[in-house]
Amino acid sequence: MESRVEDIVIVGAGIAGLATSLGLHRLGVQSLVLESSNNLRVTGFAISIWTNAWKALDALGIGNILRQQHIQLRGNVTTSLMTGQQKSSTALANATGKHAAHEVRCVRRQLLLEALANELPSGTIRFSSKVVAIEESDFTKLVHLADGTVIRTKVLIGSDGVNSVVAKWLGFNKATFSRRVSIRGCVTLTSGHNLEPMFMQFFGKGCRNGVLPCDDKTVYWFFTSPHIEEEKKLEGNLAKLKQFVLEKLESMPSDVKALIENTDLDHILSTPLRYRHPWELVFGNINKGNVCVAGDAFHPMTPDLGQGGCCALEDGVVLARCLGEVFCTKPGEDVRNNKGEEEEEEQYKRIEASLKKYANERRWRSMNIVFVAYVTGIIRQGESKLVSFFRDKFFAAFLAVIQLKIADFDCGKLRSS
């Protein structure tokens, strides 16, 4: 049985886990990332990255790498599937006023994960490493893996998604099913797609559809629906699932609809939408001793604001900054490895304080976004006449202001000023 000792262990090589590890690496702090899969897992194809996340990516030093691979979206256009009328149009890249000049790009998830992983030292990510148990051991945690390996760590970070083992250990309930399903796809056309660099959204009939170009040839699309029973019958049959989407979107522009028609079945994915109740984020244990959670393990949310991945990147920067205050040594400091019990206890208290600081900094912002995203989803896909009237007359423009306000956030640099 293999046994090893690490300062910081991160469970999950997703966006939050890799961002935290890279942030620590930029500060000169080593970490070990445990990934249950045998390679980087890429699900969902692409995500929208808003201004707040670009600030986090710049803090991590990979913003420009991703900018070169993805086009900037100029605006956000919302259209009713019921009437075919445009309900709102919001400038992004050239916006003026209080929430001006926002940077929004649809980033391919694989390129994002690769950009994060490629900057890490060799051996930082340990693949095929499934965590099966967590055990207390004085001022450390023992992480038990499925292959029999036991890793002793001073800090344990759970970024292992909605079914997080670490979140469960902290006492969080399983993420709640929103009673909505998301069907997503990605299509690459060798001749190019000829779409304007816009975030196009379509609403109506209880459905929401979005189409976003990633670059000159690749387009990402999504479709969310509360028609659970219909979709459950089609589960596992991608051809019928694709046809279901096309039937629901029969009134959308033909050139946009053609993108869905041309999407290969192996580039279509259906997943239930889950979220954590806001009050769990307020009263739950985001951290406990030397353990904490980040990303979807912390704040799973519905995709109605496009902020899930953005918040995960923010988590990574803030968490790395807080832990850096403990593990970054200054010239001339004593860095003995064999510490006495009193010194170990003192470091444990400093780690606990740093994770509490992280939790306090992230708790309310995460709670607010989870709540607003959930309510937004209800309004966007409501089918009653009253909800439809409110959505079509007022909500689209109001929501655009909310999205820009949320995207104005700056998680700060890796080092405290």
Order of alpha helices (4+ residues) and beta strands (2+ residues): beta-alpha-beta-beta-alpha-alpha-beta-beta-beta-alpha-beta-beta-beta-beta-alpha-beta-beta-beta-beta-alpha-alpha-alpha-beta-alpha-beta-beta-alpha-alpha-alpha-alpha
